[in-house]
Amino acid sequence: MKNRENWVKLNFFYYIGKSKKHQIFRAKKWNKSLEKILKKPIFNEKYEIQGKVKDIFGPINSPFISIKILPNIEFNPHDKFFAKIH
């Protein structure tokens, strides 16, 4: 069984759209501790890797999050996502 202490549910995003290489989300709620997801892989509800957080940018209280999706992944921006932090 997965150790849930290290997993963060990324339910604070809403989908903005797709750029050339990334999916862009915006945080509804944010706190500084969530910066730990930067450069971390993201997973779906089945804990299958989907991509990784490439960048966090914009306003401090409601930043944008850029996620690079792995090739050959059928990406649904409305899925629930998780990141594993240490």
Helices and strands as residue ranges (DSSP letters): G 4-6, E 7-9, E 13-18, E 23-27, G 32-37, E 41-43, E 49-57, E 64-69, E 82-84
